[in-house]
Structure formats: structure tokens, C-alpha cells
Amino acid sequence: MPIYEFHCDSCAHEFETLVMRASETVRCPACDSEDLSRLISAHAVGSGAPDTACGAAPCSPAPMCGADACGACE
């Protein structure tokens, strides 16, 4: 169940919402319009090392990193 960010083309309001199904109709909470553009989320783009939980080197693989084992995950 991904959370998507939207921009309302009618009133320029930006918001995020949980979308349960692809067929679900999303409406702007400010003006109730369906005239929306889905935005690219910043968290969808990563720059860290894919094999560590926090992306910082040197870091232990997950789940040790989440336990603050490396000190870089603070």
C-alpha cells in the first residue's frame, strides 16, 4: 500500500495519500477535484549503499545497523 504525493491541477494544493488499489479514485482534500498529477517522491530516489540499512559506510548489513551497531546510523 504505497503512499503517493499529488498536486491538484485545480487549486494547486499538494498532498500525500495512501492508495490501497490502483483503481481507487483519489480526490483533492482541499477542493474535492479529481484533476490531479502524481508527483515523484524524493524518498523513491536513494544515494546510499544498497546493501546496508542506513546507506552509510562502514555499516553492518540490516538488521544490525538498525541496532546502532556501527554508530553511523544515529
Secondary structure by P-SEA (a helix, b strand, c coil): cbbbbbbcccccccbbbbbccccbbbbbccccccbbbbbbbccccccccccccccccccccccccccccccccc
